[in-house]
Amino acid sequence: MLKRAMLVIGVGFCWLLNTASFVGYLFLRRQMEAAESNSNLLRFQIIRPYRTEMDDSGKVVVGSEADELQLMSRLFAAATEYGNARVVVVTNQGDPGLLKIQKLAAPYKNVQVVEAPAMPPGTASGQMFNHQVGWGVIEPTALEEDILLTCDCDSDLTARLLRQIAQAYTDERVGGVGTFPLYKAAVDLAATPLTMVFNPGMGFLALDAVIRGYSLLPGNLLSSRVSVFRSFGGWDSYSREQQMVDDVATSNKVLASGKQLRQVGWIAVYNRYATWQSWWSRWTRMMTMLRRTAPDKYLLSILPGYGGQLLTTALFLYGAKRRRSWLVLPFVANWGLNILYGGLSGAWRDGLLSPLTALLNMTGWLYALVFRPRQVS
């Protein structure tokens, strides 16, 4: 009797996950089609860090480099199309992509490419350091009413998204605006775990916004009013641990300033290349950083993606063995939702492989839970 009761609870929990994810998906679709501003009076100050992707042997990953250079070119075109946006690209010192980016940027008067100096010893986050370098270029001429925006080098920032963000800022109560990242299909199999751990979680993030209000700006794109950014002390106010998970820290800082958050539109993320070694290094580092800086979000992160998938997989295997179809259905529903999310950005194969990649992601989550490393490189 107890065993059957536990099974019923497990199946009910799986269906709850499926239902919540689907409801969140409906809300997500509405937010992705958010209204656009019909003017460009609001000025964007955009910082774009750039780092050439290397494989484990130190060679440039050709496909990844081609993706990122294409995205950089589209960024320059989007900023020009919007008409009131300045872009500062910051590369790591000695990055082999510097000359290529400078050549891309040459025709654009609103784009400046900067090579960062050597990072000081003990720097917590290379990306945050590049943000600081970019802000040093922008700060002298940035107005209080401007919008400071940062986005990752593997993200596709469009003019439409800029207009959606500009429209969200017409509400004076809003101090920070983000967007929903949806990952493009992986090229290397080792990149598929990252694709499918983020995509299914977007529905839950959208649902959470309905229930509790906007509480998190997903990290591929962060923006805030310059006035708000200066009010909480800018990058200098971030502790070492906050620098490692800057999206969580920025969200909390904007909310602490008395302003609200919004999420609009969506941004395609081309994180499509990885080796198994680099995936493991990155994933365990991300999980460790999240556990150290936002333990509540770390513990809950297991539910929408890999945790729910593994639970439904276990029920599927048990149900198949016992020939009980009602135990198989939650797996089919959850798998279908993963394919749905993946399909939004063309990641059909990633969605199909999600039961396997969920197992891989779970190992990284458990690594951060059990080993609790004190140092994060």
Kinemage of the C-alpha trace (Angstrom):
@kinemage 1
@onewidth
@group {chain A} dominant
@subgroup {mainchain}
@vectorlist {calphas} color= white
{ca met a 1} P 0.000 0.000 0.000
{ca leu a 2} L 2.797 2.420 0.965
{ca lys a 3} L 4.677 1.608 -2.231
{ca arg a 4} L 1.602 2.325 -4.347
{ca ala a 5} L 0.938 5.576 -2.465
{ca met a 6} L 4.496 6.711 -3.154
{ca leu a 7} L 4.015 5.894 -6.828
{ca val a 8} L 0.799 7.910 -6.975
{ca ile a 9} L 2.533 10.858 -5.292
{ca gly a 10} L 5.423 10.573 -7.731
{ca val a 11} L 3.131 10.502 -10.753
{ca gly a 12} L 1.099 13.406 -9.364
{ca phe a 13} L 4.266 15.433 -8.875
{ca cys a 14} L 5.341 14.713 -12.461
{ca trp a 15} L 1.988 15.869 -13.790
{ca leu a 16} L 2.241 18.985 -11.631
{ca leu a 17} L 5.616 19.750 -13.224
{ca asn a 18} L 4.182 19.182 -16.686
{ca thr a 19} L 1.161 21.378 -16.057
{ca ala a 20} L 3.180 24.194 -14.487
{ca ser a 21} L 5.653 24.104 -17.345
{ca phe a 22} L 2.895 24.256 -19.961
{ca val a 23} L 1.082 27.128 -18.228
{ca gly a 24} L 4.392 28.954 -18.023
{ca tyr a 25} L 4.957 28.288 -21.713
{ca leu a 26} L 1.665 30.000 -22.591
{ca phe a 27} L 2.696 33.047 -20.588
{ca leu a 28} L 6.167 32.917 -22.100
{ca arg a 29} L 4.721 33.111 -25.607
{ca arg a 30} L 2.803 36.253 -24.644
{ca gln a 31} L 5.918 37.866 -23.207
{ca met a 32} L 7.950 36.929 -26.282
{ca glu a 33} L 5.500 38.977 -28.345
{ca ala a 34} L 5.737 42.016 -26.048
{ca ala a 35} L 5.025 45.446 -27.493
{ca glu a 36} L 7.783 47.418 -29.210
{ca ser a 37} L 8.577 51.103 -28.831
{ca asn a 38} L 7.757 53.210 -31.879
{ca ser a 39} L 10.588 55.659 -31.144
{ca asn a 40} L 14.289 55.500 -30.354
{ca leu a 41} L 14.436 58.391 -27.897
{ca leu a 42} L 15.787 56.050 -25.221
{ca arg a 43} L 19.539 55.606 -25.679
{ca phe a 44} L 21.246 52.248 -25.137
{ca gln a 45} L 24.829 51.897 -23.904
{ca ile a 46} L 25.735 48.313 -24.850
{ca ile a 47} L 28.753 46.400 -23.531
{ca arg a 48} L 29.603 43.180 -25.339
{ca pro a 49} L 32.463 41.067 -23.913
{ca tyr a 50} L 34.158 38.803 -26.446
{ca arg a 51} L 36.296 35.722 -25.905
{ca thr a 52} L 37.434 33.425 -28.704
{ca glu a 53} L 36.379 29.866 -27.882
{ca met a 54} L 39.295 27.414 -27.542
{ca asp a 55} L 39.205 23.622 -27.396
{ca asp a 56} L 41.037 21.544 -24.787
{ca ser a 57} L 44.282 21.746 -26.781
{ca gly a 58} L 44.173 25.528 -27.042
{ca lys a 59} L 43.089 25.685 -30.706
{ca val a 60} L 40.372 28.063 -31.895
{ca val a 61} L 37.004 26.317 -32.319
{ca val a 62} L 36.341 27.304 -35.933
{ca gly a 63} L 32.565 26.811 -35.919
{ca ser a 64} L 32.150 28.674 -32.659
{ca glu a 65} L 34.312 31.538 -33.891
{ca ala a 66} L 32.241 31.799 -37.073
{ca asp a 67} L 29.023 31.878 -35.014
{ca glu a 68} L 30.282 34.583 -32.687
{ca leu a 69} L 31.650 36.805 -35.450
{ca gln a 70} L 28.331 36.530 -37.283
{ca leu a 71} L 26.474 37.439 -34.087
{ca met a 72} L 28.804 40.380 -33.566
{ca ser a 73} L 28.053 41.617 -37.087
{ca arg a 74} L 24.309 41.303 -36.431
{ca leu a 75} L 24.696 43.211 -33.167
{ca phe a 76} L 26.323 46.135 -34.985
{ca ala a 77} L 23.541 46.118 -37.582
{ca ala a 78} L 20.800 45.919 -34.887
{ca ala a 79} L 22.249 48.861 -32.950
{ca thr a 80} L 22.400 50.869 -36.181
{ca glu a 81} L 18.840 49.923 -37.134
{ca tyr a 82} L 17.543 50.992 -33.713
{ca gly a 83} L 19.324 54.279 -34.297
{ca asn a 84} L 20.240 55.419 -30.787
{ca ala a 85} L 22.610 52.804 -29.413
{ca arg a 86} L 26.323 52.778 -28.705
{ca val a 87} L 28.251 49.494 -28.628
{ca val a 88} L 31.536 48.887 -26.819
{ca val a 89} L 33.100 45.482 -27.509
{ca val a 90} L 35.706 44.371 -24.970
{ca thr a 91} L 38.068 41.509 -25.811
{ca asn a 92} L 40.443 39.732 -23.482
{ca gln a 93} L 44.039 40.840 -23.719
{ca gly a 94} L 45.709 39.019 -26.616
{ca asp a 95} L 42.473 37.480 -27.909
{ca pro a 96} L 43.102 36.188 -31.464
{ca gly a 97} L 39.716 37.529 -32.595
{ca leu a 98} L 40.578 41.191 -31.938
{ca leu a 99} L 41.662 42.112 -35.478
{ca lys a 100} L 38.634 40.340 -36.994
{ca ile a 101} L 36.225 42.239 -34.744
{ca gln a 102} L 37.941 45.544 -35.460
{ca lys a 103} L 37.522 44.885 -39.181
{ca leu a 104} L 33.815 44.100 -38.670
{ca ala a 105} L 33.311 47.252 -36.612
{ca ala a 106} L 35.187 49.610 -38.926
{ca pro a 107} L 32.121 50.711 -40.986
{ca tyr a 108} L 30.060 51.554 -37.878
{ca lys a 109} L 30.493 54.952 -36.210
{ca asn a 110} L 28.519 53.838 -33.147
{ca val a 111} L 30.803 50.863 -32.364
{ca gln a 112} L 34.068 50.908 -30.426
{ca val a 113} L 36.346 47.889 -29.901
{ca val a 114} L 38.573 47.831 -26.819
{ca glu a 115} L 41.229 45.325 -25.781
{ca ala a 116} L 41.141 44.836 -22.023
{ca pro a 117} L 44.383 45.050 -20.046
{ca ala a 118} L 45.728 42.027 -18.234
{ca met a 119} L 43.354 40.914 -15.503
{ca pro a 120} L 44.631 41.652 -11.993
{ca pro a 121} L 45.555 38.582 -9.903
{ca gly a 122} L 42.626 37.174 -7.978
{ca thr a 123} L 39.979 38.579 -10.347
{ca ala a 124} L 36.783 36.651 -9.640
{ca ser a 125} L 35.167 36.901 -13.081
{ca gly a 126} L 36.776 37.655 -16.440
{ca gln a 127} L 33.422 38.680 -17.861
{ca met a 128} L 32.788 41.104 -15.010
{ca phe a 129} L 36.270 42.546 -15.520
{ca asn a 130} L 35.444 43.172 -19.185
{ca his a 131} L 32.181 44.823 -18.109
{ca gln a 132} L 34.180 47.154 -15.871
{ca val a 133} L 36.537 48.010 -18.737
{ca gly a 134} L 33.577 48.738 -21.019
{ca trp a 135} L 31.864 50.883 -18.398
{ca gly a 136} L 35.073 52.882 -17.986
{ca val a 137} L 34.746 53.834 -21.655
{ca ile a 138} L 31.020 54.606 -21.460
{ca glu a 139} L 30.661 56.210 -18.025
{ca pro a 140} L 31.988 59.712 -18.764
{ca thr a 141} L 29.240 60.388 -21.331
{ca ala a 142} L 26.438 58.160 -19.999
{ca leu a 143} L 23.321 60.082 -18.993
{ca glu a 144} L 21.112 59.125 -16.045
{ca glu a 145} L 18.214 58.297 -18.382
{ca asp a 146} L 20.326 56.004 -20.602
{ca ile a 147} L 20.025 52.213 -20.443
{ca leu a 148} L 23.138 50.162 -19.689
{ca leu a 149} L 22.864 46.771 -21.406
{ca thr a 150} L 25.253 43.817 -21.406
{ca cys a 151} L 24.861 40.651 -23.430
{ca asp a 152} L 26.988 37.537 -23.925
{ca cys a 153} L 29.082 37.086 -27.059
{ca asp a 154} L 27.079 33.990 -28.057
{ca ser a 155} L 23.718 35.828 -27.958
{ca asp a 156} L 21.796 37.301 -30.896
{ca leu a 157} L 20.677 40.799 -29.889
{ca thr a 158} L 18.146 42.122 -32.423
{ca ala a 159} L 16.698 45.569 -33.140
{ca arg a 160} L 13.242 44.199 -32.326
{ca leu a 161} L 14.399 43.157 -28.873
{ca leu a 162} L 15.919 46.592 -28.295
{ca arg a 163} L 12.561 48.149 -29.167
{ca gln a 164} L 10.762 45.750 -26.799
{ca ile a 165} L 13.157 46.621 -23.986
{ca ala a 166} L 12.772 50.334 -24.718
{ca gln a 167} L 8.995 49.989 -24.468
{ca ala a 168} L 9.269 48.214 -21.101
{ca tyr a 169} L 11.270 51.154 -19.750
{ca thr a 170} L 8.461 53.589 -20.540
{ca asp a 171} L 7.085 52.431 -17.175
{ca glu a 172} L 8.984 54.594 -14.674
{ca arg a 173} L 8.618 51.910 -12.009
{ca val a 174} L 10.883 49.574 -14.014
{ca gly a 175} L 14.599 49.660 -13.218
{ca gly a 176} L 15.811 46.518 -14.972
{ca val a 177} L 14.723 44.548 -18.043
{ca gly a 178} L 15.867 41.129 -19.248
{ca thr a 179} L 14.759 38.615 -21.813
{ca phe a 180} L 14.174 34.889 -22.188
{ca pro a 181} L 17.178 32.959 -23.584
{ca leu a 182} L 16.389 30.069 -25.900
{ca tyr a 183} L 19.369 28.035 -27.059
{ca lys a 184} L 19.935 27.189 -30.695
{ca ala a 185} L 20.588 23.579 -31.655
{ca ala a 186} L 23.979 22.246 -30.538
{ca val a 187} L 26.507 21.184 -33.146
{ca asp a 188} L 28.712 19.131 -30.797
{ca leu a 189} L 26.943 16.490 -28.726
{ca ala a 190} L 28.764 17.761 -25.640
{ca ala a 191} L 26.869 21.064 -25.946
{ca thr a 192} L 23.411 19.440 -25.775
{ca pro a 193} L 23.244 19.185 -21.954
{ca leu a 194} L 23.592 22.971 -21.649
{ca thr a 195} L 20.966 23.554 -24.329
{ca met a 196} L 18.283 21.460 -22.677
{ca val a 197} L 18.886 22.431 -19.076
{ca phe a 198} L 18.069 26.077 -19.845
{ca asn a 199} L 15.274 25.766 -22.366
{ca pro a 200} L 12.749 23.830 -20.201
{ca gly a 201} L 13.339 26.171 -17.271
{ca met a 202} L 12.044 29.183 -19.177
{ca gly a 203} L 8.410 28.150 -18.740
{ca phe a 204} L 8.892 27.901 -14.989
{ca leu a 205} L 10.587 31.285 -14.926
{ca ala a 206} L 7.629 32.811 -16.759
{ca leu a 207} L 5.153 31.140 -14.389
{ca asp a 208} L 7.125 32.310 -11.369
{ca ala a 209} L 6.843 35.869 -12.703
{ca val a 210} L 3.053 35.510 -12.826
{ca ile a 211} L 2.854 34.217 -9.261
{ca arg a 212} L 5.518 36.231 -7.440
{ca gly a 213} L 6.345 39.044 -9.836
{ca tyr a 214} L 9.565 39.370 -11.774
{ca ser a 215} L 12.467 38.390 -9.552
{ca leu a 216} L 15.268 37.357 -11.921
{ca leu a 217} L 16.912 38.675 -15.086
{ca pro a 218} L 18.299 35.616 -16.929
{ca gly a 219} L 21.995 36.107 -17.514
{ca asn a 220} L 22.408 36.237 -21.300
{ca leu a 221} L 21.129 39.817 -21.358
{ca leu a 222} L 21.073 42.255 -18.455
{ca ser a 223} L 19.930 45.865 -18.586
{ca ser a 224} L 19.236 48.605 -16.078
{ca arg a 225} L 18.728 52.333 -16.012
{ca val a 226} L 22.061 54.119 -15.641
{ca ser a 227} L 20.536 56.067 -12.747
{ca val a 228} L 19.728 52.802 -10.946
{ca phe a 229} L 23.119 51.298 -11.796
{ca arg a 230} L 24.894 54.295 -10.301
{ca ser a 231} L 22.599 54.369 -7.267
{ca phe a 232} L 23.736 50.936 -6.074
{ca gly a 233} L 27.414 51.637 -6.783
{ca gly a 234} L 27.894 50.018 -10.188
{ca trp a 235} L 30.274 47.112 -10.718
{ca asp a 236} L 32.354 48.123 -7.676
{ca ser a 237} L 29.446 47.135 -5.414
{ca tyr a 238} L 29.568 43.465 -6.490
{ca ser a 239} L 31.300 41.120 -4.053
{ca arg a 240} L 33.554 38.364 -5.401
{ca glu a 241} L 30.747 35.826 -5.202
{ca gln a 242} L 28.193 38.208 -6.717
{ca gln a 243} L 30.537 38.718 -9.662
{ca met a 244} L 30.390 34.992 -10.407
{ca val a 245} L 26.585 34.993 -10.693
{ca asp a 246} L 25.986 38.534 -11.883
{ca asp a 247} L 22.441 37.984 -13.175
{ca val a 248} L 21.187 37.012 -9.709
{ca ala a 249} L 23.173 39.828 -8.081
{ca thr a 250} L 21.976 42.457 -10.562
{ca ser a 251} L 18.356 41.379 -10.135
{ca asn a 252} L 18.600 41.688 -6.363
{ca lys a 253} L 20.338 45.065 -6.563
{ca val a 254} L 17.706 46.552 -8.878
{ca leu a 255} L 14.901 45.286 -6.645
{ca ala a 256} L 16.683 46.630 -3.551
{ca ser a 257} L 16.776 50.068 -5.202
{ca gly a 258} L 12.972 50.116 -5.098
{ca lys a 259} L 12.508 49.530 -8.824
{ca gln a 260} L 10.818 46.611 -10.578
{ca leu a 261} L 12.034 44.048 -13.120
{ca arg a 262} L 10.546 43.024 -16.455
{ca gln a 263} L 11.226 40.246 -18.965
{ca val a 264} L 10.291 40.720 -22.611
{ca gly a 265} L 10.990 39.104 -25.963
{ca trp a 266} L 13.562 36.359 -26.371
{ca ile a 267} L 17.178 36.037 -27.394
{ca ala a 268} L 18.719 33.189 -29.367
{ca val a 269} L 21.887 31.758 -27.789
{ca tyr a 270} L 24.478 30.041 -29.994
{ca asn a 271} L 26.283 28.047 -27.326
{ca arg a 272} L 26.648 25.158 -29.771
{ca tyr a 273} L 30.231 23.918 -29.446
{ca ala a 274} L 31.867 22.033 -26.591
{ca thr a 275} L 34.024 19.045 -25.729
{ca trp a 276} L 32.969 16.763 -22.900
{ca gln a 277} L 35.826 18.028 -20.744
{ca ser a 278} L 34.936 21.678 -21.300
{ca trp a 279} L 31.225 20.951 -20.722
{ca trp a 280} L 31.950 19.246 -17.399
{ca ser a 281} L 34.282 22.033 -16.298
{ca arg a 282} L 31.756 24.724 -17.171
{ca trp a 283} L 28.685 22.967 -15.814
{ca thr a 284} L 30.179 22.039 -12.432
{ca arg a 285} L 31.577 25.567 -12.114
{ca met a 286} L 28.136 27.048 -12.835
{ca met a 287} L 26.441 24.762 -10.327
{ca thr a 288} L 29.066 25.455 -7.674
{ca met a 289} L 28.763 29.213 -8.173
{ca leu a 290} L 24.959 29.054 -8.007
{ca arg a 291} L 25.057 26.935 -4.860
{ca arg a 292} L 27.462 29.346 -3.145
{ca thr a 293} L 25.734 32.568 -4.147
{ca ala a 294} L 22.029 31.644 -4.360
{ca pro a 295} L 21.425 28.328 -2.564
{ca asp a 296} L 17.637 28.630 -2.803
{ca lys a 297} L 17.786 28.955 -6.599
{ca tyr a 298} L 20.332 26.129 -6.747
{ca leu a 299} L 18.053 23.744 -4.844
{ca leu a 300} L 15.021 24.685 -6.960
{ca ser a 301} L 16.926 24.534 -10.259
{ca ile a 302} L 16.628 20.753 -10.245
{ca leu a 303} L 12.840 20.770 -10.675
{ca pro a 304} L 11.947 22.052 -14.159
{ca gly a 305} L 14.617 20.360 -16.259
{ca tyr a 306} L 16.884 17.485 -15.382
{ca gly a 307} L 15.318 16.620 -12.011
{ca gly a 308} L 11.802 16.311 -13.407
{ca gln a 309} L 13.083 14.429 -16.452
{ca leu a 310} L 14.914 11.877 -14.312
{ca leu a 311} L 11.898 11.337 -12.101
{ca thr a 312} L 9.636 10.687 -15.075
{ca thr a 313} L 12.278 8.412 -16.622
{ca ala a 314} L 12.391 6.305 -13.465
{ca leu a 315} L 8.597 6.025 -13.503
{ca phe a 316} L 8.708 5.145 -17.212
{ca leu a 317} L 11.152 2.274 -16.667
{ca tyr a 318} L 9.143 0.946 -13.729
{ca gly a 319} L 5.860 1.305 -15.612
{ca ala a 320} L 7.258 -0.425 -18.706
{ca lys a 321} L 8.468 -3.319 -16.606
{ca arg a 322} L 5.129 -3.625 -14.788
{ca arg a 323} L 3.129 -2.838 -17.939
{ca arg a 324} L 1.334 0.080 -16.350
{ca ser a 325} L 0.707 2.758 -18.951
{ca trp a 326} L -0.334 5.394 -16.423
{ca leu a 327} L 3.276 5.443 -15.182
{ca val a 328} L 4.585 5.936 -18.721
{ca leu a 329} L 2.448 8.973 -19.583
{ca pro a 330} L 4.282 11.530 -17.372
{ca phe a 331} L 7.537 10.702 -19.154
{ca val a 332} L 5.921 11.178 -22.560
{ca ala a 333} L 4.385 14.505 -21.479
{ca asn a 334} L 7.626 15.816 -19.980
{ca trp a 335} L 9.652 14.685 -22.980
{ca gly a 336} L 7.167 16.345 -25.297
{ca leu a 337} L 7.476 19.635 -23.418
{ca asn a 338} L 11.260 19.502 -23.701
{ca ile a 339} L 10.932 18.966 -27.446
{ca leu a 340} L 8.484 21.889 -27.560
{ca tyr a 341} L 10.935 24.232 -25.831
{ca gly a 342} L 13.822 22.996 -27.944
{ca gly a 343} L 11.746 23.435 -31.079
{ca leu a 344} L 11.247 27.148 -30.327
{ca ser a 345} L 14.869 27.691 -31.332
{ca gly a 346} L 15.317 24.730 -33.688
{ca ala a 347} L 16.904 22.440 -31.084
{ca trp a 348} L 14.803 19.373 -31.968
{ca arg a 349} L 17.663 16.888 -31.551
{ca asp a 350} L 18.561 18.422 -28.200
{ca gly a 351} L 14.973 17.927 -27.053
{ca leu a 352} L 14.964 14.314 -28.241
{ca leu a 353} L 18.152 13.630 -26.275
{ca ser a 354} L 16.931 15.409 -23.152
{ca pro a 355} L 16.378 12.209 -21.091
{ca leu a 356} L 20.078 11.373 -21.540
{ca thr a 357} L 21.432 14.876 -21.051
{ca ala a 358} L 19.301 15.208 -17.907
{ca leu a 359} L 21.349 12.402 -16.370
{ca leu a 360} L 24.577 14.217 -17.236
{ca asn a 361} L 23.347 17.496 -15.781
{ca met a 362} L 22.214 15.757 -12.624
{ca thr a 363} L 25.753 14.499 -12.001
{ca gly a 364} L 27.058 18.073 -12.110
{ca trp a 365} L 24.304 19.236 -9.760
{ca leu a 366} L 25.187 16.451 -7.309
{ca tyr a 367} L 28.894 17.274 -7.604
{ca ala a 368} L 28.221 20.800 -6.364
{ca leu a 369} L 25.989 19.421 -3.585
{ca val a 370} L 28.392 16.763 -2.287
{ca phe a 371} L 31.906 18.060 -2.851
{ca arg a 372} L 31.300 21.742 -2.107
{ca pro a 373} L 34.596 22.974 -3.575
{ca arg a 374} L 35.821 26.175 -1.933
{ca gln a 375} L 37.672 27.496 -4.963
{ca val a 376} L 36.072 28.305 -8.314
{ca ser a 377} L 38.511 28.949 -11.155
